[in-house]
Amino acid sequence: MIFDTDFLIAYGKGTKALPKARARAYVDALPDDEPLLISRITWMEFAAGYDTRAEADAESRRFSVLEFDDDLWFPTSRIVRDLSRRGLRIGTPDCMIAATAIGYGQPLKTLNRSHFERIGGLILAP
């Protein structure tokens, strides 16, 4: 499962929508064989909230980072194009995160379902 930035922020610091303890309990309750993944884009957005890379790495150490490679650029452009044509734009970073989840064949855990449910082919985790 790939975790979106909003969930990772809740996991690291907690938010109004999801306190830190509940985010950590969700992750702890997952089966042992469930991969804990984040996209490189998520890591970048998450790291913006920390003063040093060491702090960001320490808070996200349980998660493996999936790189945004050359195979994901064109699928991202299709998501951006589709949403734009339908008048349902979301930020490009969210499109990149969605393309990563689709490209790696993983569901996405997010607190921002209203943005991501617009994207065809993306599976959202409960």
N, CA, C and O atoms as CSV, one atom per row, in Angstrom:
chain,resi,resn,atom,element,x,y,z
A,1,MET,N,N,0.837,-1.171,0.000
A,1,MET,CA,C,0.000,0.000,0.000
A,1,MET,C,C,0.887,1.241,0.000
A,1,MET,O,O,1.902,1.309,0.693
A,2,ILE,N,N,0.469,2.218,-0.802
A,2,ILE,CA,C,1.173,3.495,-0.849
A,2,ILE,C,C,0.386,4.492,0.005
A,2,ILE,O,O,-0.839,4.578,-0.085
A,3,PHE,N,N,1.099,5.223,0.815
A,3,PHE,CA,C,0.480,6.217,1.692
A,3,PHE,C,C,0.691,7.606,1.104
A,3,PHE,O,O,1.786,7.961,0.668
A,4,ASP,N,N,-0.386,8.377,1.104
A,4,ASP,CA,C,-0.352,9.748,0.611
A,4,ASP,C,C,0.270,10.661,1.669
A,4,ASP,O,O,0.426,10.282,2.830
A,5,THR,N,N,0.614,11.858,1.240
A,5,THR,CA,C,1.270,12.828,2.110
A,5,THR,C,C,0.446,13.145,3.348
A,5,THR,O,O,0.994,13.215,4.447
A,6,ASP,N,N,-0.853,13.336,3.195
A,6,ASP,CA,C,-1.664,13.707,4.360
A,6,ASP,C,C,-1.650,12.625,5.430
A,6,ASP,O,O,-1.624,12.930,6.622
A,7,PHE,N,N,-1.666,11.363,5.011
A,7,PHE,CA,C,-1.598,10.281,5.989
A,7,PHE,C,C,-0.215,10.242,6.641
A,7,PHE,O,O,-0.101,10.051,7.852
A,8,LEU,N,N,0.830,10.422,5.838
A,8,LEU,CA,C,2.182,10.386,6.389
A,8,LEU,C,C,2.404,11.529,7.388
A,8,LEU,O,O,3.085,11.344,8.397
A,9,ILE,N,N,1.839,12.698,7.114
A,9,ILE,CA,C,1.938,13.807,8.061
A,9,ILE,C,C,1.226,13.444,9.364
A,9,ILE,O,O,1.737,13.723,10.449
A,10,ALA,N,N,0.060,12.830,9.262
A,10,ALA,CA,C,-0.651,12.387,10.467
A,10,ALA,C,C,0.173,11.350,11.222
A,10,ALA,O,O,0.216,11.359,12.452
A,11,TYR,N,N,0.821,10.464,10.486
A,11,TYR,CA,C,1.669,9.442,11.099
A,11,TYR,C,C,2.859,10.079,11.833
A,11,TYR,O,O,3.250,9.618,12.905
A,12,GLY,N,N,3.422,11.127,11.254
A,12,GLY,CA,C,4.600,11.761,11.838
A,12,GLY,C,C,4.296,12.740,12.954
A,12,GLY,O,O,4.969,12.749,13.985
A,13,LYS,N,N,3.270,13.572,12.745
A,13,LYS,CA,C,2.991,14.652,13.707
A,13,LYS,C,C,1.555,14.676,14.210
A,13,LYS,O,O,1.264,15.284,15.240
A,14,GLY,N,N,0.657,14.015,13.485
A,14,GLY,CA,C,-0.759,14.080,13.819
A,14,GLY,C,C,-1.400,15.289,13.167
A,14,GLY,O,O,-0.737,16.295,12.911
A,15,THR,N,N,-2.691,15.185,12.899
A,15,THR,CA,C,-3.465,16.278,12.328
A,15,THR,C,C,-4.832,16.314,13.019
A,15,THR,O,O,-5.174,15.406,13.776
A,16,LYS,N,N,-5.608,17.369,12.752
A,16,LYS,CA,C,-6.972,17.420,13.279
A,16,LYS,C,C,-7.788,16.237,12.777
A,16,LYS,O,O,-8.533,15.610,13.530
A,17,ALA,N,N,-7.634,15.949,11.503
A,17,ALA,CA,C,-8.413,14.877,10.886
A,17,ALA,C,C,-7.998,13.489,11.373
A,17,ALA,O,O,-8.824,12.579,11.444
A,18,LEU,N,N,-6.722,13.330,11.706
A,18,LEU,CA,C,-6.231,12.021,12.133
A,18,LEU,C,C,-5.085,12.207,13.130
A,18,LEU,O,O,-3.967,12.539,12.735
A,19,PRO,N,N,-5.359,11.996,14.410
A,19,PRO,CA,C,-4.292,12.117,15.412
A,19,PRO,C,C,-3.182,11.095,15.171
A,19,PRO,O,O,-3.420,10.024,14.614
A,20,LYS,N,N,-1.995,11.433,15.589
A,20,LYS,CA,C,-0.809,10.594,15.401
A,20,LYS,C,C,-1.044,9.169,15.909
A,20,LYS,O,O,-0.693,8.207,15.226
A,21,ALA,N,N,-1.627,9.028,17.080
A,21,ALA,CA,C,-1.834,7.694,17.656
A,21,ALA,C,C,-2.738,6.837,16.772
A,21,ALA,O,O,-2.491,5.642,16.613
A,22,ARG,N,N,-3.788,7.438,16.192
A,22,ARG,CA,C,-4.677,6.673,15.314
A,22,ARG,C,C,-3.991,6.302,13.999
A,22,ARG,O,O,-4.186,5.199,13.488
A,23,ALA,N,N,-3.198,7.207,13.454
A,23,ALA,CA,C,-2.468,6.900,12.217
A,23,ALA,C,C,-1.491,5.753,12.457
A,23,ALA,O,O,-1.383,4.839,11.640
A,24,ARG,N,N,-0.787,5.807,13.571
A,24,ARG,CA,C,0.177,4.739,13.882
A,24,ARG,C,C,-0.529,3.422,14.171
A,24,ARG,O,O,-0.032,2.359,13.801
A,25,ALA,N,N,-1.680,3.481,14.826
A,25,ALA,CA,C,-2.441,2.257,15.101
A,25,ALA,C,C,-2.917,1.619,13.794
A,25,ALA,O,O,-2.917,0.395,13.668
A,26,TYR,N,N,-3.322,2.441,12.823
A,26,TYR,CA,C,-3.735,1.919,11.519
A,26,TYR,C,C,-2.583,1.140,10.877
A,26,TYR,O,O,-2.767,0.016,10.411
A,27,VAL,N,N,-1.407,1.745,10.859
A,27,VAL,CA,C,-0.245,1.096,10.252
A,27,VAL,C,C,0.117,-0.168,11.022
A,27,VAL,O,O,0.404,-1.200,10.416
A,28,ASP,N,N,0.108,-0.098,12.336
A,28,ASP,CA,C,0.467,-1.255,13.168
A,28,ASP,C,C,-0.504,-2.417,12.988
A,28,ASP,O,O,-0.115,-3.572,13.162
A,29,ALA,N,N,-1.758,-2.136,12.644
A,29,ALA,CA,C,-2.768,-3.179,12.486
A,29,ALA,C,C,-2.719,-3.866,11.121
A,29,ALA,O,O,-3.394,-4.875,10.915
A,30,LEU,N,N,-1.934,-3.335,10.194
A,30,LEU,CA,C,-1.823,-3.957,8.873
A,30,LEU,C,C,-1.102,-5.294,8.978
A,30,LEU,O,O,-0.271,-5.483,9.866
A,31,PRO,N,N,-1.412,-6.217,8.082
A,31,PRO,CA,C,-0.704,-7.499,8.086
A,31,PRO,C,C,0.807,-7.293,7.917
A,31,PRO,O,O,1.247,-6.338,7.276
A,32,ASP,N,N,1.577,-8.190,8.494
A,32,ASP,CA,C,3.037,-8.072,8.440
A,32,ASP,C,C,3.588,-8.055,7.023
A,32,ASP,O,O,4.642,-7.473,6.768
A,33,ASP,N,N,2.875,-8.695,6.099
A,33,ASP,CA,C,3.367,-8.749,4.715
A,33,ASP,C,C,2.890,-7.576,3.856
A,33,ASP,O,O,3.198,-7.520,2.666
A,34,GLU,N,N,2.138,-6.637,4.450
A,34,GLU,CA,C,1.681,-5.453,3.709
A,34,GLU,C,C,2.848,-4.483,3.556
A,34,GLU,O,O,3.406,-4.023,4.552
A,35,PRO,N,N,3.222,-4.168,2.310
A,35,PRO,CA,C,4.326,-3.217,2.142
A,35,PRO,C,C,3.897,-1.809,2.563
A,35,PRO,O,O,2.786,-1.375,2.258
A,36,LEU,N,N,4.773,-1.113,3.254
A,36,LEU,CA,C,4.539,0.272,3.670
A,36,LEU,C,C,5.335,1.152,2.722
A,36,LEU,O,O,6.556,1.262,2.838
A,37,LEU,N,N,4.635,1.776,1.783
A,37,LEU,CA,C,5.286,2.479,0.687
A,37,LEU,C,C,4.855,3.936,0.632
A,37,LEU,O,O,3.732,4.282,1.000
A,38,ILE,N,N,5.758,4.778,0.170
A,38,ILE,CA,C,5.433,6.165,-0.153
A,38,ILE,C,C,6.128,6.495,-1.466
A,38,ILE,O,O,7.155,5.909,-1.808
A,39,SER,N,N,5.556,7.432,-2.184
A,39,SER,CA,C,6.206,7.873,-3.424
A,39,SER,C,C,7.288,8.886,-3.070
A,39,SER,O,O,7.273,9.461,-1.982
A,40,ARG,N,N,8.209,9.099,-3.971
A,40,ARG,CA,C,9.238,10.130,-3.771
A,40,ARG,C,C,8.567,11.501,-3.627
A,40,ARG,O,O,9.065,12.364,-2.903
A,41,ILE,N,N,7.450,11.699,-4.309
A,41,ILE,CA,C,6.730,12.969,-4.228
A,41,ILE,C,C,6.180,13.155,-2.815
A,41,ILE,O,O,6.281,14.242,-2.245
A,42,THR,N,N,5.602,12.101,-2.254
A,42,THR,CA,C,5.110,12.157,-0.875
A,42,THR,C,C,6.247,12.480,0.077
A,42,THR,O,O,6.101,13.320,0.964
A,43,TRP,N,N,7.376,11.815,-0.105
A,43,TRP,CA,C,8.519,12.086,0.795
A,43,TRP,C,C,8.927,13.556,0.709
A,43,TRP,O,O,9.207,14.176,1.735
A,44,MET,N,N,8.964,14.116,-0.486
A,44,MET,CA,C,9.346,15.520,-0.660
A,44,MET,C,C,8.368,16.443,0.052
A,44,MET,O,O,8.781,17.362,0.760
A,45,GLU,N,N,7.054,16.201,-0.135
A,45,GLU,CA,C,6.066,17.043,0.530
A,45,GLU,C,C,6.147,16.905,2.047
A,45,GLU,O,O,6.031,17.893,2.772
A,46,PHE,N,N,6.343,15.692,2.518
A,46,PHE,CA,C,6.464,15.419,3.950
A,46,PHE,C,C,7.702,16.100,4.530
A,46,PHE,O,O,7.639,16.713,5.596
A,47,ALA,N,N,8.817,15.990,3.830
A,47,ALA,CA,C,10.082,16.562,4.314
A,47,ALA,C,C,10.024,18.078,4.440
A,47,ALA,O,O,10.779,18.659,5.219
A,48,ALA,N,N,9.144,18.726,3.688
A,48,ALA,CA,C,9.017,20.182,3.776
A,48,ALA,C,C,8.631,20.633,5.186
A,48,ALA,O,O,8.864,21.786,5.549
A,49,GLY,N,N,8.055,19.754,5.969
A,49,GLY,CA,C,7.638,20.088,7.320
A,49,GLY,C,C,8.707,19.892,8.386
A,49,GLY,O,O,8.432,20.061,9.574
A,50,TYR,N,N,9.916,19.540,7.980
A,50,TYR,CA,C,11.004,19.273,8.928
A,50,TYR,C,C,12.191,20.180,8.630
A,50,TYR,O,O,12.383,20.629,7.500
A,51,ASP,N,N,12.973,20.438,9.656
A,51,ASP,CA,C,14.135,21.318,9.497
A,51,ASP,C,C,15.314,20.628,8.825
A,51,ASP,O,O,16.105,21.276,8.140
A,52,THR,N,N,15.435,19.311,9.018
A,52,THR,CA,C,16.572,18.595,8.444
A,52,THR,C,C,16.107,17.311,7.771
A,52,THR,O,O,15.044,16.776,8.086
A,53,ARG,N,N,16.914,16.833,6.848
A,53,ARG,CA,C,16.610,15.558,6.195
A,53,ARG,C,C,16.612,14.427,7.214
A,53,ARG,O,O,15.797,13.508,7.125
A,54,ALA,N,N,17.521,14.490,8.179
A,54,ALA,CA,C,17.599,13.443,9.201
A,54,ALA,C,C,16.280,13.322,9.966
A,54,ALA,O,O,15.833,12.215,10.268
A,55,GLU,N,N,15.658,14.465,10.277
A,55,GLU,CA,C,14.375,14.437,10.982
A,55,GLU,C,C,13.286,13.803,10.108
A,55,GLU,O,O,12.517,12.963,10.576
A,56,ALA,N,N,13.231,14.205,8.859
A,56,ALA,CA,C,12.227,13.654,7.946
A,56,ALA,C,C,12.454,12.155,7.742
A,56,ALA,O,O,11.504,11.372,7.743
A,57,ASP,N,N,13.710,11.764,7.568
A,57,ASP,CA,C,14.020,10.342,7.402
A,57,ASP,C,C,13.646,9.542,8.641
A,57,ASP,O,O,13.120,8.435,8.527
A,58,ALA,N,N,13.912,10.091,9.827
A,58,ALA,CA,C,13.605,9.380,11.067
A,58,ALA,C,C,12.099,9.137,11.201
A,58,ALA,O,O,11.676,8.059,11.619
A,59,GLU,N,N,11.302,10.128,10.851
A,59,GLU,CA,C,9.846,9.997,10.978
A,59,GLU,C,C,9.229,9.106,9.900
A,59,GLU,O,O,8.121,8.602,10.079
A,60,SER,N,N,9.923,8.910,8.802
A,60,SER,CA,C,9.373,8.101,7.704
A,60,SER,C,C,10.120,6.788,7.503
A,60,SER,O,O,9.938,6.123,6.484
A,61,ARG,N,N,10.950,6.412,8.454
A,61,ARG,CA,C,11.839,5.247,8.269
A,61,ARG,C,C,11.115,3.918,8.060
A,61,ARG,O,O,11.686,3.006,7.463
A,62,ARG,N,N,9.892,3.783,8.528
A,62,ARG,CA,C,9.160,2.515,8.340
A,62,ARG,C,C,8.687,2.340,6.906
A,62,ARG,O,O,8.289,1.242,6.516
A,63,PHE,N,N,8.725,3.398,6.124
A,63,PHE,CA,C,8.174,3.382,4.771
A,63,PHE,C,C,9.288,3.312,3.732
A,63,PHE,O,O,10.304,3.998,3.844
A,64,SER,N,N,9.084,2.483,2.733
A,64,SER,CA,C,10.019,2.406,1.616
A,64,SER,C,C,9.582,3.405,0.554
A,64,SER,O,O,8.394,3.536,0.260
A,65,VAL,N,N,10.554,4.107,-0.015
A,65,VAL,CA,C,10.264,5.136,-1.012
A,65,VAL,C,C,10.304,4.537,-2.413
A,65,VAL,O,O,11.277,3.889,-2.799
A,66,LEU,N,N,9.236,4.765,-3.163
A,66,LEU,CA,C,9.177,4.359,-4.565
A,66,LEU,C,C,9.563,5.557,-5.417
A,66,LEU,O,O,8.977,6.633,-5.302
A,67,GLU,N,N,10.541,5.360,-6.259
A,67,GLU,CA,C,11.024,6.461,-7.094
A,67,GLU,C,C,10.026,6.775,-8.203
A,67,GLU,O,O,9.300,5.907,-8.688
A,68,PHE,N,N,10.020,8.024,-8.576
A,68,PHE,CA,C,9.203,8.483,-9.702
A,68,PHE,C,C,10.097,8.406,-10.929
A,68,PHE,O,O,10.863,9.328,-11.209
A,69,ASP,N,N,9.994,7.302,-11.658
A,69,ASP,CA,C,10.915,7.078,-12.769
A,69,ASP,C,C,10.312,7.503,-14.110
A,69,ASP,O,O,9.185,7.996,-14.171
A,70,ASP,N,N,11.079,7.304,-15.174
A,70,ASP,CA,C,10.665,7.740,-16.511
A,70,ASP,C,C,9.343,7.125,-16.974
A,70,ASP,O,O,8.622,7.731,-17.767
A,71,ASP,N,N,9.023,5.931,-16.485
A,71,ASP,CA,C,7.787,5.275,-16.901
A,71,ASP,C,C,6.538,5.936,-16.330
A,71,ASP,O,O,5.427,5.615,-16.753
A,72,LEU,N,N,6.696,6.846,-15.384
A,72,LEU,CA,C,5.532,7.453,-14.732
A,72,LEU,C,C,5.176,8.846,-15.261
A,72,LEU,O,O,4.093,9.356,-14.972
A,73,TRP,N,N,6.064,9.458,-16.025
A,73,TRP,CA,C,5.790,10.807,-16.509
A,73,TRP,C,C,4.600,10.845,-17.456
A,73,TRP,O,O,3.707,11.678,-17.292
A,74,PHE,N,N,4.574,9.963,-18.437
A,74,PHE,CA,C,3.467,10.011,-19.398
A,74,PHE,C,C,2.135,9.655,-18.736
A,74,PHE,O,O,1.153,10.358,-18.973
A,75,PRO,N,N,2.049,8.591,-17.910
A,75,PRO,CA,C,0.780,8.334,-17.223
A,75,PRO,C,C,0.313,9.524,-16.371
A,75,PRO,O,O,-0.886,9.788,-16.274
A,76,THR,N,N,1.252,10.230,-15.762
A,76,THR,CA,C,0.869,11.422,-15.003
A,76,THR,C,C,0.260,12.461,-15.932
A,76,THR,O,O,-0.736,13.097,-15.586
A,77,SER,N,N,0.846,12.637,-17.100
A,77,SER,CA,C,0.302,13.626,-18.045
A,77,SER,C,C,-1.111,13.256,-18.472
A,77,SER,O,O,-1.928,14.141,-18.728
A,78,ARG,N,N,-1.412,11.966,-18.555
A,78,ARG,CA,C,-2.757,11.532,-18.926
A,78,ARG,C,C,-3.740,11.851,-17.800
A,78,ARG,O,O,-4.870,12.262,-18.066
A,79,ILE,N,N,-3.327,11.670,-16.564
A,79,ILE,CA,C,-4.193,11.999,-15.429
A,79,ILE,C,C,-4.470,13.497,-15.412
A,79,ILE,O,O,-5.619,13.917,-15.273
A,80,VAL,N,N,-3.418,14.304,-15.552
A,80,VAL,CA,C,-3.573,15.758,-15.569
A,80,VAL,C,C,-4.513,16.164,-16.702
A,80,VAL,O,O,-5.420,16.971,-16.498
A,81,ARG,N,N,-4.301,15.616,-17.880
A,81,ARG,CA,C,-5.119,15.951,-19.047
A,81,ARG,C,C,-6.579,15.564,-18.832
A,81,ARG,O,O,-7.478,16.358,-19.110
A,82,ASP,N,N,-6.821,14.349,-18.339
A,82,ASP,CA,C,-8.185,13.879,-18.120
A,82,ASP,C,C,-8.916,14.759,-17.104
A,82,ASP,O,O,-10.054,15.168,-17.336
A,83,LEU,N,N,-8.262,15.046,-15.989
A,83,LEU,CA,C,-8.908,15.865,-14.958
A,83,LEU,C,C,-9.165,17.286,-15.468
A,83,LEU,O,O,-10.205,17.878,-15.178
A,84,SER,N,N,-8.224,17.818,-16.217
A,84,SER,CA,C,-8.381,19.159,-16.767
A,84,SER,C,C,-9.567,19.216,-17.727
A,84,SER,O,O,-10.369,20.147,-17.674
A,85,ARG,N,N,-9.672,18.240,-18.585
A,85,ARG,CA,C,-10.771,18.201,-19.560
A,85,ARG,C,C,-12.131,18.088,-18.875
A,85,ARG,O,O,-13.132,18.583,-19.394
A,86,ARG,N,N,-12.169,17.446,-17.725
A,86,ARG,CA,C,-13.422,17.279,-16.982
A,86,ARG,C,C,-13.661,18.416,-15.985
A,86,ARG,O,O,-14.669,18.424,-15.278
A,87,GLY,N,N,-12.721,19.383,-15.932
A,87,GLY,CA,C,-12.861,20.498,-15.004
A,87,GLY,C,C,-12.692,20.093,-13.554
A,87,GLY,O,O,-13.268,20.713,-12.660
A,88,LEU,N,N,-11.898,19.047,-13.314
A,88,LEU,CA,C,-11.721,18.493,-11.974
A,88,LEU,C,C,-10.255,18.520,-11.545
A,88,LEU,O,O,-9.780,17.579,-10.909
A,89,ARG,N,N,-9.560,19.553,-11.876
A,89,ARG,CA,C,-8.124,19.631,-11.600
A,89,ARG,C,C,-7.795,19.433,-10.125
A,89,ARG,O,O,-8.525,19.859,-9.230
A,90,ILE,N,N,-6.674,18.774,-9.917
A,90,ILE,CA,C,-6.045,18.679,-8.601
A,90,ILE,C,C,-4.575,19.026,-8.828
A,90,ILE,O,O,-4.149,19.147,-9.976
A,91,GLY,N,N,-3.817,19.184,-7.794
A,91,GLY,CA,C,-2.420,19.547,-7.959
A,91,GLY,C,C,-1.613,18.485,-8.680
A,91,GLY,O,O,-1.886,17.290,-8.567
A,92,THR,N,N,-0.627,18.936,-9.414
A,92,THR,CA,C,0.246,18.008,-10.137
A,92,THR,C,C,0.919,17.005,-9.194
A,92,THR,O,O,1.021,15.832,-9.552
A,93,PRO,N,N,1.384,17.416,-7.999
A,93,PRO,CA,C,1.967,16.398,-7.105
A,93,PRO,C,C,0.992,15.260,-6.792
A,93,PRO,O,O,1.404,14.101,-6.734
A,94,ASP,N,N,-0.301,15.573,-6.587
A,94,ASP,CA,C,-1.270,14.500,-6.338
A,94,ASP,C,C,-1.417,13.597,-7.559
A,94,ASP,O,O,-1.588,12.387,-7.416
A,95,CYS,N,N,-1.351,14.176,-8.756
A,95,CYS,CA,C,-1.402,13.355,-9.978
A,95,CYS,C,C,-0.181,12.442,-10.063
A,95,CYS,O,O,-0.284,11.296,-10.499
A,96,MET,N,N,0.962,12.950,-9.649
A,96,MET,CA,C,2.189,12.150,-9.654
A,96,MET,C,C,2.100,11.004,-8.633
A,96,MET,O,O,2.538,9.888,-8.910
A,97,ILE,N,N,1.539,11.283,-7.472
A,97,ILE,CA,C,1.362,10.246,-6.449
A,97,ILE,C,C,0.400,9.179,-6.965
A,97,ILE,O,O,0.653,7.985,-6.798
A,98,ALA,N,N,-0.695,9.596,-7.589
A,98,ALA,CA,C,-1.656,8.643,-8.145
A,98,ALA,C,C,-1.015,7.786,-9.232
A,98,ALA,O,O,-1.222,6.573,-9.266
A,99,ALA,N,N,-0.246,8.401,-10.114
A,99,ALA,CA,C,0.430,7.639,-11.174
A,99,ALA,C,C,1.413,6.632,-10.579
A,99,ALA,O,O,1.583,5.538,-11.116
A,100,THR,N,N,2.048,6.995,-9.488
A,100,THR,CA,C,2.965,6.065,-8.818
A,100,THR,C,C,2.190,4.862,-8.296
A,100,THR,O,O,2.612,3.723,-8.496
A,101,ALA,N,N,1.063,5.099,-7.629
A,101,ALA,CA,C,0.259,3.994,-7.099
A,101,ALA,C,C,-0.234,3.084,-8.227
A,101,ALA,O,O,-0.152,1.860,-8.124
A,102,ILE,N,N,-0.739,3.682,-9.286
A,102,ILE,CA,C,-1.226,2.884,-10.416
A,102,ILE,C,C,-0.069,2.124,-11.062
A,102,ILE,O,O,-0.179,0.929,-11.339
A,103,GLY,N,N,1.041,2.824,-11.298
A,103,GLY,CA,C,2.185,2.205,-11.964
A,103,GLY,C,C,2.800,1.056,-11.185
A,103,GLY,O,O,3.275,0.087,-11.778
A,104,TYR,N,N,2.796,1.156,-9.872
A,104,TYR,CA,C,3.350,0.092,-9.028
A,104,TYR,C,C,2.285,-0.921,-8.613
A,104,TYR,O,O,2.581,-1.871,-7.889
A,105,GLY,N,N,1.043,-0.720,-9.068
A,105,GLY,CA,C,-0.032,-1.670,-8.770
A,105,GLY,C,C,-0.392,-1.741,-7.302
A,105,GLY,O,O,-0.656,-2.820,-6.771
A,106,GLN,N,N,-0.403,-0.590,-6.644
A,106,GLN,CA,C,-0.678,-0.547,-5.205
A,106,GLN,C,C,-1.882,0.348,-4.922
A,106,GLN,O,O,-2.088,1.347,-5.611
A,107,PRO,N,N,-2.681,-0.005,-3.907
A,107,PRO,CA,C,-3.738,0.912,-3.490
A,107,PRO,C,C,-3.130,2.113,-2.779
A,107,PRO,O,O,-2.009,2.043,-2.276
A,108,LEU,N,N,-3.867,3.203,-2.742
A,108,LEU,CA,C,-3.412,4.429,-2.102
A,108,LEU,C,C,-4.240,4.697,-0.855
A,108,LEU,O,O,-5.470,4.707,-0.907
A,109,LYS,N,N,-3.563,4.913,0.264
A,109,LYS,CA,C,-4.218,5.316,1.510
A,109,LYS,C,C,-4.077,6.826,1.624
A,109,LYS,O,O,-2.966,7.351,1.696
A,110,THR,N,N,-5.210,7.518,1.641
A,110,THR,CA,C,-5.220,8.976,1.693
A,110,THR,C,C,-6.340,9.452,2.591
A,110,THR,O,O,-7.333,8.753,2.793
A,111,LEU,N,N,-6.173,10.636,3.123
A,111,LEU,CA,C,-7.245,11.300,3.851
A,111,LEU,C,C,-7.999,12.249,2.930
A,111,LEU,O,O,-8.984,12.865,3.336
A,112,ASN,N,N,-7.533,12.366,1.688
A,112,ASN,CA,C,-8.103,13.294,0.721
A,112,ASN,C,C,-8.786,12.518,-0.413
A,112,ASN,O,O,-8.429,12.661,-1.582
A,113,ARG,N,N,-9.750,11.715,-0.051
A,113,ARG,CA,C,-10.424,10.866,-1.026
A,113,ARG,C,C,-11.098,11.683,-2.134
A,113,ARG,O,O,-11.167,11.235,-3.278
A,114,SER,N,N,-11.595,12.879,-1.797
A,114,SER,CA,C,-12.325,13.667,-2.794
A,114,SER,C,C,-11.457,14.028,-3.997
A,114,SER,O,O,-11.969,14.146,-5.110
A,115,HIS,N,N,-10.165,14.204,-3.792
A,115,HIS,CA,C,-9.267,14.457,-4.926
A,115,HIS,C,C,-8.994,13.164,-5.691
A,115,HIS,O,O,-9.122,13.117,-6.915
A,116,PHE,N,N,-8.623,12.140,-4.972
A,116,PHE,CA,C,-8.127,10.940,-5.628
A,116,PHE,C,C,-9.205,10.050,-6.226
A,116,PHE,O,O,-8.919,9.277,-7.141
A,117,GLU,N,N,-10.436,10.137,-5.734
A,117,GLU,CA,C,-11.481,9.284,-6.310
A,117,GLU,C,C,-11.865,9.735,-7.718
A,117,GLU,O,O,-12.616,9.036,-8.399
A,118,ARG,N,N,-11.375,10.867,-8.159
A,118,ARG,CA,C,-11.621,11.370,-9.527
A,118,ARG,C,C,-10.764,10.646,-10.569
A,118,ARG,O,O,-10.994,10.790,-11.770
A,119,ILE,N,N,-9.794,9.881,-10.119
A,119,ILE,CA,C,-8.790,9.323,-11.020
A,119,ILE,C,C,-9.119,7.875,-11.352
A,119,ILE,O,O,-9.111,7.002,-10.485
A,120,GLY,N,N,-9.409,7.642,-12.631
A,120,GLY,CA,C,-9.718,6.298,-13.083
A,120,GLY,C,C,-8.526,5.362,-12.945
A,120,GLY,O,O,-7.384,5.748,-13.191
A,121,GLY,N,N,-8.808,4.132,-12.549
A,121,GLY,CA,C,-7.766,3.128,-12.429
A,121,GLY,C,C,-7.018,3.146,-11.104
A,121,GLY,O,O,-6.183,2.277,-10.853
A,122,LEU,N,N,-7.307,4.120,-10.261
A,122,LEU,CA,C,-6.651,4.211,-8.957
A,122,LEU,C,C,-7.515,3.525,-7.920
A,122,LEU,O,O,-8.709,3.806,-7.810
A,123,ILE,N,N,-6.914,2.626,-7.160
A,123,ILE,CA,C,-7.617,1.931,-6.074
A,123,ILE,C,C,-7.283,2.646,-4.772
A,123,ILE,O,O,-6.114,2.841,-4.441
A,124,LEU,N,N,-8.325,3.035,-4.037
A,124,LEU,CA,C,-8.134,3.696,-2.750
A,124,LEU,C,C,-8.312,2.674,-1.630
A,124,LEU,O,O,-9.272,1.903,-1.625
A,125,ALA,N,N,-7.388,2.677,-0.695
A,125,ALA,CA,C,-7.466,1.790,0.462
A,125,ALA,C,C,-8.492,2.334,1.445
A,125,ALA,O,O,-8.677,3.546,1.551
A,126,PRO,N,N,-9.160,1.434,2.165
A,126,PRO,CA,C,-10.149,1.905,3.159
A,126,PRO,C,C,-9.481,2.634,4.317
A,126,PRO,O,O,-10.162,3.092,5.234
